Each structure stands twice: as C-alpha cells, then as structure tokens.
Amino acid sequence: MASVIAVANQKGGVGKTTTCVNLAASLAATRRRLLLVDMDPQGNATVASGIDRNDLERSVYDVLLEGAPAAEVMHPAAAGGYDVLPADRDLTAAEVHLLAKPRREFYLREALGRIVGNYDYVLIDCPPAINMLTVNALTAADHVLIPVQCEYLAMEGLSGVLDTIRQIRETANPELAIHGILRTMFDLRNNLDREVTAQLVDYFGDRVYRTVIPRNVRLAEAPSFGRPALFHDRHSRGAVAYLALAGEINRRDGSAPARRGDGDA
C-alpha cells in the first residue's frame, strides 16, 4: 500500500510544487512507483511534469465531482517516470461545489482508494491556502511534508498548517502525521537560515529533514522546459538535493524498491 504524502503550507512561494515534481522524479529514480496528484487550480505541477493543462480532456476536477475513475484521467509525466493526476483551472470551481456535498472532505480519499495499491508513494500538491481542496488532500493523506523557507515569518506560517493538521485529526483523519519539515531555498552562509534552522530543530526535533534544498537556477528554470531538474541537469545542486531527500524519505519509511516486473524495464 502506498504512503500518501500531502505537500502543504498555507504560505505561498515556499517550494511546494518544486518539491512535489522533483521529489516525484527522484523517488521514481530509486525504482519506486509514484503518483503525483495536482490539487492546485494553477496546475503548475501538471505543467512542470510536461503535460499541457490547456489540452486536458479530463482532470482531477472530473475525478472529484463527476465520478471519473482516476486511472482513466491520469497521464504519464513526459519526463520523470511517474504518473500525474493533472489539474486545470476547472478545479477552482471544485471548491464551491464540494462545500455543498455531504462528506465533502472524503472525495479525494475515496477516489484514490481505488488505485493507491498500484504505487509506493502518492504525493499531493496542495494549493497555498487552507480550503476544501487542501482539506481533501489532508484527509486522503497518511503524512504531511511541510516545505519551509528559512525566513522571519517561517514559524508563523507553520502555525497555521499545524492548526489545520490538528483539526483534520479531530474531525476526518485521526492518523494524519507530520512526515517532515523541509528547508527550501537554503543558504548555509546566511545567518537567518541558521537561526531559523535552530528554531525548527528545537521545536520539531528529528522531524526536520537533514536534507536541505538550496537556491538553484536549474531548479527554477526546469519547469519552463516541462521536466524535473533531474532530467534538466542531473548534476545540478538542486537535482542532487532532491535525490538525497528521496533517499532520506525511503529510509524513514523503510520503503523497498518495486520488484522487477512491476514496471521496471
């Protein structure tokens, strides 16, 4: 059964989508079967995976609200070795429609339940807001990965995510747990980055990943080519960092690679 990890932080610009796309490719490179679910109406994870969001016949909107089977809506990433349940701007309307539904928190969980056994990991890219799409993602997830930029307001932004996680545990998903805190756009030479790291470790302990993601031009430009950094410049510092993160996550989960014959060439 897959480990379902929601990548969430209500603060924008902290690297959620960058993390989803590059971690998906890196986990796939370690021979794990990977599904990336794009729950952000901007569809940036879809585009960064090489899929034209303007040319989709169906998207995650149809899975959530029209009963379309997820297996029939997903696309393979053009480069990356993982599958994508894509998003387009239709997903914006899902927020309103879900509010009127009974058991509105459980739509994504029920949709993924039919296919989750086909994967080792499912990563969910959440929108930069606490809304019904994020609530669906957290209800469907086993764990939350929280990207954090080391800046003055980092802890303040984290408090909102932690409050939401507590509410989801109390109402819809009592098993939801924090998988880890990921420091992004990190610069060891910066005193502030070191100070925020000390605060994070003091509060979260070993839930702070040892791996840090540096500021890196290749990471920033790879989405415009529709591919993860690993397939844009595999030797870049960003690509190497996400490979290290994939290894750290596999070790934490005790995840074994897929057997030959289960999708390996």
Phi and psi in degrees as GROMACS dihedral restraints (atoms count N, CA, C in turn):
[ dihedral_restraints ]
;  ai    aj    ak    al  type     phi  dphi    fc
    3     4     5     6     1   -68.3    20    10
    4     5     6     7     1   151.8    20    10
    6     7     8     9     1   -88.5    20    10
    7     8     9    10     1   118.9    20    10
    9    10    11    12     1   -98.6    20    10
   10    11    12    13     1   117.9    20    10
   12    13    14    15     1  -120.8    20    10
   13    14    15    16     1   118.3    20    10
   15    16    17    18     1   -87.7    20    10
   16    17    18    19     1   131.1    20    10
   18    19    20    21     1  -101.0    20    10
   19    20    21    22     1   109.5    20    10
   21    22    23    24     1  -141.5    20    10
   22    23    24    25     1   143.0    20    10
   24    25    26    27     1  -166.8    20    10
   25    26    27    28     1   126.5    20    10
   27    28    29    30     1   -68.7    20    10
   28    29    30    31     1   -13.5    20    10
   30    31    32    33     1   -84.5    20    10
   31    32    33    34     1   132.0    20    10
   33    34    35    36     1   -80.6    20    10
   34    35    36    37     1   163.5    20    10
   36    37    38    39     1    74.1    20    10
   37    38    39    40     1    21.9    20    10
   39    40    41    42     1  -104.0    20    10
   40    41    42    43     1    -0.6    20    10
   42    43    44    45     1   100.5    20    10
   43    44    45    46     1    26.3    20    10
   45    46    47    48     1   -63.0    20    10
   46    47    48    49     1   -53.7    20    10
   48    49    50    51     1   -67.8    20    10
   49    50    51    52     1   -41.5    20    10
   51    52    53    54     1   -56.2    20    10
   52    53    54    55     1   -41.9    20    10
   54    55    56    57     1   -67.2    20    10
   55    56    57    58     1   -45.0    20    10
   57    58    59    60     1   -58.3    20    10
   58    59    60    61     1   -49.9    20    10
   60    61    62    63     1   -67.3    20    10
   61    62    63    64     1   -46.6    20    10
   63    64    65    66     1   -76.6    20    10
   64    65    66    67     1   -32.3    20    10
   66    67    68    69     1   -70.1    20    10
   67    68    69    70     1   -37.6    20    10
   69    70    71    72     1   -58.8    20    10
   70    71    72    73     1   -48.3    20    10
   72    73    74    75     1   -64.6    20    10
   73    74    75    76     1   -38.0    20    10
   75    76    77    78     1   -71.6    20    10
   76    77    78    79     1   -40.5    20    10
   78    79    80    81     1   -65.4    20    10
   79    80    81    82     1   -39.4    20    10
   81    82    83    84     1   -62.4    20    10
   82    83    84    85     1   -35.0    20    10
   84    85    86    87     1   -67.1    20    10
   85    86    87    88     1   -20.5    20    10
   87    88    89    90     1   -93.3    20    10
   88    89    90    91     1    18.6    20    10
   90    91    92    93     1    69.5    20    10
   91    92    93    94     1    30.6    20    10
   93    94    95    96     1   -97.1    20    10
   94    95    96    97     1   144.1    20    10
   96    97    98    99     1   -84.4    20    10
   97    98    99   100     1   128.3    20    10
   99   100   101   102     1  -132.1    20    10
  100   101   102   103     1   133.7    20    10
  102   103   104   105     1  -120.8    20    10
  103   104   105   106     1   130.5    20    10
  105   106   107   108     1  -107.9    20    10
  106   107   108   109     1   121.8    20    10
  108   109   110   111     1  -105.4    20    10
  109   110   111   112     1   119.1    20    10
  111   112   113   114     1   -92.7    20    10
  112   113   114   115     1   106.6    20    10
  114   115   116   117     1  -106.0    20    10
  115   116   117   118     1    16.7    20    10
  117   118   119   120     1  -104.4    20    10
  118   119   120   121     1   121.9    20    10
  120   121   122   123     1   -57.4    20    10
  121   122   123   124     1   -20.3    20    10
  123   124   125   126     1   -67.2    20    10
  124   125   126   127     1   -23.5    20    10
  126   127   128   129     1    67.2    20    10
  127   128   129   130     1    25.4    20    10
  129   130   131   132     1   -68.5    20    10
  130   131   132   133     1   -34.9    20    10
  132   133   134   135     1   -66.8    20    10
  133   134   135   136     1   -34.0    20    10
  135   136   137   138     1   -63.2    20    10
  136   137   138   139     1   -49.7    20    10
  138   139   140   141     1   -64.7    20    10
  139   140   141   142     1   -43.1    20    10
  141   142   143   144     1   -67.2    20    10
  142   143   144   145     1   -15.2    20    10
  144   145   146   147     1   -94.0    20    10
  145   146   147   148     1     6.9    20    10
  147   148   149   150     1    85.6    20    10
  148   149   150   151     1    20.7    20    10
  150   151   152   153     1  -111.2    20    10
  151   152   153   154     1   131.0    20    10
  153   154   155   156     1   -78.5    20    10
  154   155   156   157     1   107.4    20    10
  156   157   158   159     1   -68.5    20    10
  157   158   159   160     1   -18.8    20    10
  159   160   161   162     1   -85.3    20    10
  160   161   162   163     1    -4.0    20    10
  162   163   164   165     1  -118.0    20    10
  163   164   165   166     1    18.1    20    10
  165   166   167   168     1   -82.5    20    10
  166   167   168   169     1   132.4    20    10
  168   169   170   171     1   -77.7    20    10
  169   170   171   172     1   -38.6    20    10
  171   172   173   174     1  -141.0    20    10
  172   173   174   175     1   155.1    20    10
  174   175   176   177     1  -139.3    20    10
  175   176   177   178     1  -172.5    20    10
  177   178   179   180     1   -61.2    20    10
  178   179   180   181     1   -23.6    20    10
  180   181   182   183     1   -56.7    20    10
  181   182   183   184     1   -45.2    20    10
  183   184   185   186     1   -67.9    20    10
  184   185   186   187     1   -31.5    20    10
  186   187   188   189     1   -67.1    20    10
  187   188   189   190     1   -44.1    20    10
  189   190   191   192     1   -72.7    20    10
  190   191   192   193     1   -41.7    20    10
  192   193   194   195     1  -117.3    20    10
  193   194   195   196     1   -14.2    20    10
  195   196   197   198     1  -113.2    20    10
  196   197   198   199     1     0.0    20    10
  198   199   200   201     1    75.1    20    10
  199   200   201   202     1    16.0    20    10
  201   202   203   204     1   -67.5    20    10
  202   203   204   205     1   134.3    20    10
  204   205   206   207     1   -63.8    20    10
  205   206   207   208     1   131.6    20    10
  207   208   209   210     1   -57.1    20    10
  208   209   210   211     1   -36.5    20    10
  210   211   212   213     1   -62.9    20    10
  211   212   213   214     1   -25.1    20    10
  213   214   215   216     1   -90.8    20    10
  214   215   216   217     1    -9.3    20    10
  216   217   218   219     1  -103.1    20    10
  217   218   219   220     1   -26.2    20    10
  219   220   221   222     1   -68.8    20    10
  220   221   222   223     1   157.0    20    10
  222   223   224   225     1  -127.7    20    10
  223   224   225   226     1   149.3    20    10
  225   226   227   228     1   -74.8    20    10
  226   227   228   229     1   142.2    20    10
  228   229   230   231     1   -64.1    20    10
  229   230   231   232     1   135.8    20    10
  231   232   233   234     1   -57.1    20    10
  232   233   234   235     1   -38.5    20    10
  234   235   236   237     1  -138.0    20    10
  235   236   237   238     1   130.5    20    10
  237   238   239   240     1   145.0    20    10
  238   239   240   241     1   -25.6    20    10
  240   241   242   243     1    77.5    20    10
  241   242   243   244     1    22.1    20    10
  243   244   245   246     1  -134.0    20    10
  244   245   246   247     1   166.1    20    10
  246   247   248   249     1   -98.8    20    10
  247   248   249   250     1   153.6    20    10
  249   250   251   252     1  -129.2    20    10
  250   251   252   253     1   129.2    20    10
  252   253   254   255     1   -94.4    20    10
  253   254   255   256     1   102.0    20    10
  255   256   257   258     1   -82.3    20    10
  256   257   258   259     1   161.5    20    10
  258   259   260   261     1  -123.6    20    10
  259   260   261   262     1   150.7    20    10
  261   262   263   264     1  -137.5    20    10
  262   263   264   265     1  -173.2    20    10
  264   265   266   267     1   -69.3    20    10
  265   266   267   268     1   -13.4    20    10
  267   268   269   270     1   -59.1    20    10
  268   269   270   271     1   -25.4    20    10
  270   271   272   273     1   -63.6    20    10
  271   272   273   274     1   -22.6    20    10
  273   274   275   276     1   -57.2    20    10
  274   275   276   277     1   -38.5    20    10
  276   277   278   279     1   -72.0    20    10
  277   278   279   280     1   -20.0    20    10
  279   280   281   282     1   -62.8    20    10
  280   281   282   283     1   -34.3    20    10
  282   283   284   285     1   -56.5    20    10
  283   284   285   286     1   -46.9    20    10
  285   286   287   288     1   -68.8    20    10
  286   287   288   289     1   -44.9    20    10
  288   289   290   291     1   -66.0    20    10
  289   290   291   292     1   -38.8    20    10
  291   292   293   294     1   -64.8    20    10
  292   293   294   295     1   -33.5    20    10
  294   295   296   297     1   -59.6    20    10
  295   296   297   298     1   -26.6    20    10
  297   298   299   300     1   -92.3    20    10
  298   299   300   301     1     0.5    20    10
  300   301   302   303     1   -94.9    20    10
  301   302   303   304     1   147.7    20    10
  303   304   305   306     1   -71.9    20    10
  304   305   306   307     1   150.0    20    10
  306   307   308   309     1    49.3    20    10
  307   308   309   310     1    43.4    20    10
  309   310   311   312     1   -64.0    20    10
  310   311   312   313     1   -21.1    20    10
  312   313   314   315     1   -74.7    20    10
  313   314   315   316     1   -17.0    20    10
  315   316   317   318     1  -104.4    20    10
  316   317   318   319     1     5.3    20    10
  318   319   320   321     1   -64.4    20    10
  319   320   321   322     1   -44.7    20    10
  321   322   323   324     1   -68.8    20    10
  322   323   324   325     1   -41.6    20    10
  324   325   326   327     1   -57.5    20    10
  325   326   327   328     1   -44.5    20    10
  327   328   329   330     1   -67.9    20    10
  328   329   330   331     1   -37.7    20    10
  330   331   332   333     1   -66.4    20    10
  331   332   333   334     1   -41.8    20    10
  333   334   335   336     1   -73.5    20    10
  334   335   336   337     1   -25.0    20    10
  336   337   338   339     1   -57.6    20    10
  337   338   339   340     1   -24.2    20    10
  339   340   341   342     1   -80.2    20    10
  340   341   342   343     1   -17.3    20    10
  342   343   344   345     1  -127.7    20    10
  343   344   345   346     1    -7.9    20    10
  345   346   347   348     1   -61.6    20    10
  346   347   348   349     1   -27.8    20    10
  348   349   350   351     1   -68.4    20    10
  349   350   351   352     1   -10.7    20    10
  351   352   353   354     1   -84.5    20    10
  352   353   354   355     1    -3.4    20    10
  354   355   356   357     1  -130.0    20    10
  355   356   357   358     1   159.2    20    10
  357   358   359   360     1   -88.1    20    10
  358   359   360   361     1   -36.6    20    10
  360   361   362   363     1  -137.7    20    10
  361   362   363   364     1   143.1    20    10
  363   364   365   366     1  -121.7    20    10
  364   365   366   367     1   121.7    20    10
  366   367   368   369     1  -104.8    20    10
  367   368   369   370     1   133.8    20    10
  369   370   371   372     1  -116.6    20    10
  370   371   372   373     1   118.9    20    10
  372   373   374   375     1   -85.9    20    10
  373   374   375   376     1   113.1    20    10
  375   376   377   378     1   -90.7    20    10
  376   377   378   379     1   152.3    20    10
  378   379   380   381     1   -69.7    20    10
  379   380   381   382     1   159.6    20    10
  381   382   383   384     1   -81.2    20    10
  382   383   384   385     1    54.6    20    10
  384   385   386   387     1  -163.3    20    10
  385   386   387   388     1   154.6    20    10
  387   388   389   390     1   -93.9    20    10
  388   389   390   391     1    94.8    20    10
  390   391   392   393     1  -133.2    20    10
  391   392   393   394     1  -171.4    20    10
  393   394   395   396     1   -67.5    20    10
  394   395   396   397     1   -25.2    20    10
  396   397   398   399     1   -68.8    20    10
  397   398   399   400     1   -43.4    20    10
  399   400   401   402     1   -65.4    20    10
  400   401   402   403     1   -41.4    20    10
  402   403   404   405     1   -60.3    20    10
  403   404   405   406     1   -41.6    20    10
  405   406   407   408     1   -61.8    20    10
  406   407   408   409     1   -41.8    20    10
  408   409   410   411     1   -62.9    20    10
  409   410   411   412     1   -45.2    20    10
  411   412   413   414     1   -70.8    20    10
  412   413   414   415     1   -30.3    20    10
  414   415   416   417     1   -70.7    20    10
  415   416   417   418     1   -31.9    20    10
  417   418   419   420     1   -80.8    20    10
  418   419   420   421     1   -17.8    20    10
  420   421   422   423     1   -88.6    20    10
  421   422   423   424     1   154.9    20    10
  423   424   425   426     1   -88.6    20    10
  424   425   426   427     1   -35.1    20    10
  426   427   428   429     1  -140.1    20    10
  427   428   429   430     1   163.4    20    10
  429   430   431   432     1  -122.2    20    10
  430   431   432   433     1   128.9    20    10
  432   433   434   435     1  -103.1    20    10
  433   434   435   436     1   124.9    20    10
  435   436   437   438     1  -113.3    20    10
  436   437   438   439     1   107.2    20    10
  438   439   440   441     1   -75.8    20    10
  439   440   441   442     1   139.0    20    10
  441   442   443   444     1  -136.7    20    10
  442   443   444   445     1   127.4    20    10
  444   445   446   447     1   -86.7    20    10
  445   446   447   448     1   133.5    20    10
  447   448   449   450     1   -77.9    20    10
  448   449   450   451     1    87.5    20    10
  450   451   452   453     1  -139.3    20    10
  451   452   453   454     1   174.5    20    10
  453   454   455   456     1   -58.7    20    10
  454   455   456   457     1   -36.2    20    10
  456   457   458   459     1   -93.4    20    10
  457   458   459   460     1    11.4    20    10
  459   460   461   462     1   -60.3    20    10
  460   461   462   463     1   -46.9    20    10
  462   463   464   465     1   -68.1    20    10
  463   464   465   466     1   -33.9    20    10
  465   466   467   468     1   -65.3    20    10
  466   467   468   469     1   -42.8    20    10
  468   469   470   471     1   -64.7    20    10
  469   470   471   472     1   -36.2    20    10
  471   472   473   474     1   -64.2    20    10
  472   473   474   475     1   -34.4    20    10
  474   475   476   477     1   -61.4    20    10
  475   476   477   478     1   -37.0    20    10
  477   478   479   480     1   -65.2    20    10
  478   479   480   481     1   -41.0    20    10
  480   481   482   483     1   -64.6    20    10
  481   482   483   484     1   -43.4    20    10
  483   484   485   486     1   -63.9    20    10
  484   485   486   487     1   -38.9    20    10
  486   487   488   489     1   -62.2    20    10
  487   488   489   490     1   -42.1    20    10
  489   490   491   492     1   -65.5    20    10
  490   491   492   493     1   -42.0    20    10
  492   493   494   495     1   -59.7    20    10
  493   494   495   496     1   -42.7    20    10
  495   496   497   498     1   -62.0    20    10
  496   497   498   499     1   -41.9    20    10
  498   499   500   501     1   -65.6    20    10
  499   500   501   502     1   -39.3    20    10
  501   502   503   504     1   -66.1    20    10
  502   503   504   505     1   -40.0    20    10
  504   505   506   507     1   -59.9    20    10
  505   506   507   508     1   -39.2    20    10
  507   508   509   510     1   -76.1    20    10
  508   509   510   511     1   -23.4    20    10
  510   511   512   513     1  -116.2    20    10
  511   512   513   514     1   -34.3    20    10
  513   514   515   516     1  -134.7    20    10
  514   515   516   517     1   -28.6    20    10
  516   517   518   519     1  -147.0    20    10
  517   518   519   520     1    80.2    20    10
  519   520   521   522     1   -65.1    20    10
  520   521   522   523     1   -17.1    20    10
  522   523   524   525     1   -90.3    20    10
  523   524   525   526     1    -2.4    20    10
  525   526   527   528     1   -61.9    20    10
  526   527   528   529     1   132.4    20    10
  528   529   530   531     1  -137.9    20    10
  529   530   531   532     1   156.9    20    10
  531   532   533   534     1   -78.5    20    10
  532   533   534   535     1   122.6    20    10
  534   535   536   537     1   -78.0    20    10
  535   536   537   538     1   -44.8    20    10
  537   538   539   540     1  -179.6    20    10
  538   539   540   541     1   163.4    20    10
  540   541   542   543     1  -107.2    20    10
  541   542   543   544     1   123.6    20    10
  543   544   545   546     1  -109.6    20    10
  544   545   546   547     1   120.9    20    10
  546   547   548   549     1   -83.1    20    10
  547   548   549   550     1   121.9    20    10
  549   550   551   552     1  -114.0    20    10
  550   551   552   553     1   162.0    20    10
  552   553   554   555     1    51.2    20    10
  553   554   555   556     1    44.2    20    10
  555   556   557   558     1   -89.2    20    10
  556   557   558   559     1   140.2    20    10
  558   559   560   561     1  -135.9    20    10
  559   560   561   562     1   107.5    20    10
  561   562   563   564     1   -62.3    20    10
  562   563   564   565     1   -22.2    20    10
  564   565   566   567     1   -77.2    20    10
  565   566   567   568     1   -12.3    20    10
  567   568   569   570     1   -88.5    20    10
  568   569   570   571     1   123.6    20    10
  570   571   572   573     1   -59.8    20    10
  571   572   573   574     1   -38.2    20    10
  573   574   575   576     1   -63.3    20    10
  574   575   576   577     1   -41.3    20    10
  576   577   578   579     1   -59.9    20    10
  577   578   579   580     1   -40.6    20    10
  579   580   581   582     1   -69.1    20    10
  580   581   582   583     1   -38.1    20    10
  582   583   584   585     1   -66.4    20    10
  583   584   585   586     1   -44.5    20    10
  585   586   587   588     1   -65.9    20    10
  586   587   588   589     1   -38.0    20    10
  588   589   590   591     1   -57.4    20    10
  589   590   591   592     1   -44.5    20    10
  591   592   593   594     1   -61.1    20    10
  592   593   594   595     1   -40.5    20    10
  594   595   596   597     1   -64.8    20    10
  595   596   597   598     1   -43.5    20    10
  597   598   599   600     1   -63.8    20    10
  598   599   600   601     1   -45.3    20    10
  600   601   602   603     1   -66.3    20    10
  601   602   603   604     1   -37.1    20    10
  603   604   605   606     1   -62.7    20    10
  604   605   606   607     1   -36.8    20    10
  606   607   608   609     1   -88.4    20    10
  607   608   609   610     1   -42.6    20    10
  609   610   611   612     1  -103.8    20    10
  610   611   612   613     1   -12.0    20    10
  612   613   614   615     1    61.2    20    10
  613   614   615   616     1  -133.1    20    10
  615   616   617   618     1   -78.1    20    10
  616   617   618   619     1     3.8    20    10
  618   619   620   621     1   -77.1    20    10
  619   620   621   622     1   -10.2    20    10
  621   622   623   624     1   -78.9    20    10
  622   623   624   625     1   120.1    20    10
  624   625   626   627     1   -60.5    20    10
  625   626   627   628     1   143.3    20    10
  627   628   629   630     1   -68.5    20    10
  628   629   630   631     1   -34.0    20    10
  630   631   632   633     1   -68.4    20    10
  631   632   633   634     1   137.0    20    10
  633   634   635   636     1  -119.9    20    10
  634   635   636   637     1   150.1    20    10
  636   637   638   639     1  -104.2    20    10
  637   638   639   640     1   117.2    20    10
  639   640   641   642     1   -79.6    20    10
  640   641   642   643     1   162.4    20    10
  642   643   644   645     1   -64.7    20    10
  643   644   645   646     1   132.5    20    10
  645   646   647   648     1  -154.4    20    10
  646   647   648   649     1   126.8    20    10
  648   649   650   651     1   -62.5    20    10
  649   650   651   652     1   -40.0    20    10
  651   652   653   654     1   -63.6    20    10
  652   653   654   655     1   -37.3    20    10
  654   655   656   657     1   -62.1    20    10
  655   656   657   658     1   -41.5    20    10
  657   658   659   660     1   -70.3    20    10
  658   659   660   661     1   -34.6    20    10
  660   661   662   663     1   -91.8    20    10
  661   662   663   664     1   -18.3    20    10
  663   664   665   666     1   -56.9    20    10
  664   665   666   667     1   -41.2    20    10
  666   667   668   669     1   -58.9    20    10
  667   668   669   670     1   -30.1    20    10
  669   670   671   672     1   -68.8    20    10
  670   671   672   673     1   -16.4    20    10
  672   673   674   675     1   -98.3    20    10
  673   674   675   676     1    -0.4    20    10
  675   676   677   678     1    69.3    20    10
  676   677   678   679     1    36.1    20    10
  678   679   680   681     1  -153.5    20    10
  679   680   681   682     1   154.8    20    10
  681   682   683   684     1   -67.3    20    10
  682   683   684   685     1   160.2    20    10
  684   685   686   687     1   -59.2    20    10
  685   686   687   688     1   -31.1    20    10
  687   688   689   690     1   -59.6    20    10
  688   689   690   691     1   -28.9    20    10
  690   691   692   693     1  -104.3    20    10
  691   692   693   694     1     1.1    20    10
  693   694   695   696     1   -99.6    20    10
  694   695   696   697     1   -48.1    20    10
  696   697   698   699     1  -155.1    20    10
  697   698   699   700     1    91.3    20    10
  699   700   701   702     1   -64.8    20    10
  700   701   702   703     1   -17.3    20    10
  702   703   704   705     1   -95.5    20    10
  703   704   705   706     1     0.5    20    10
  705   706   707   708     1   -68.1    20    10
  706   707   708   709     1   157.0    20    10
  708   709   710   711     1   -62.9    20    10
  709   710   711   712     1   -35.0    20    10
  711   712   713   714     1   -66.4    20    10
  712   713   714   715     1   -45.3    20    10
  714   715   716   717     1   -62.8    20    10
  715   716   717   718     1   -42.9    20    10
  717   718   719   720     1   -63.4    20    10
  718   719   720   721     1   -39.5    20    10
  720   721   722   723     1   -64.4    20    10
  721   722   723   724     1   -42.2    20    10
  723   724   725   726     1   -70.7    20    10
  724   725   726   727     1   -31.5    20    10
  726   727   728   729     1   -63.0    20    10
  727   728   729   730     1   -40.2    20    10
  729   730   731   732     1   -64.2    20    10
  730   731   732   733     1   -40.0    20    10
  732   733   734   735     1   -63.6    20    10
  733   734   735   736     1   -41.8    20    10
  735   736   737   738     1   -59.1    20    10
  736   737   738   739     1   -42.4    20    10
  738   739   740   741     1   -63.1    20    10
  739   740   741   742     1   -41.4    20    10
  741   742   743   744     1   -64.8    20    10
  742   743   744   745     1   -40.9    20    10
  744   745   746   747     1   -66.7    20    10
  745   746   747   748     1   -42.3    20    10
  747   748   749   750     1   -59.9    20    10
  748   749   750   751     1   -40.8    20    10
  750   751   752   753     1   -67.1    20    10
  751   752   753   754     1   -41.4    20    10
  753   754   755   756     1   -62.0    20    10
  754   755   756   757     1   -39.7    20    10
  756   757   758   759     1   -86.4    20    10
  757   758   759   760     1   -11.1    20    10
  759   760   761   762     1    63.4    20    10
  760   761   762   763     1    32.3    20    10
  762   763   764   765     1   -79.5    20    10
  763   764   765   766     1   128.5    20    10
  765   766   767   768     1   -93.4    20    10
  766   767   768   769     1   146.9    20    10
  768   769   770   771     1   -67.2    20    10
  769   770   771   772     1   157.4    20    10
  771   772   773   774     1   -60.9    20    10
  772   773   774   775     1   147.6    20    10
  774   775   776   777     1   -71.4    20    10
  775   776   777   778     1   152.4    20    10
  777   778   779   780     1   -62.0    20    10
  778   779   780   781     1   138.4    20    10
  780   781   782   783     1    98.6    20    10
  781   782   783   784     1   -12.9    20    10
  783   784   785   786     1  -100.8    20    10
  784   785   786   787     1    36.5    20    10
  786   787   788   789     1   116.7    20    10
  787   788   789   790     1    -7.6    20    10
  789   790   791   792     1   -76.9    20    10
  790   791   792   793     1   149.3    20    10
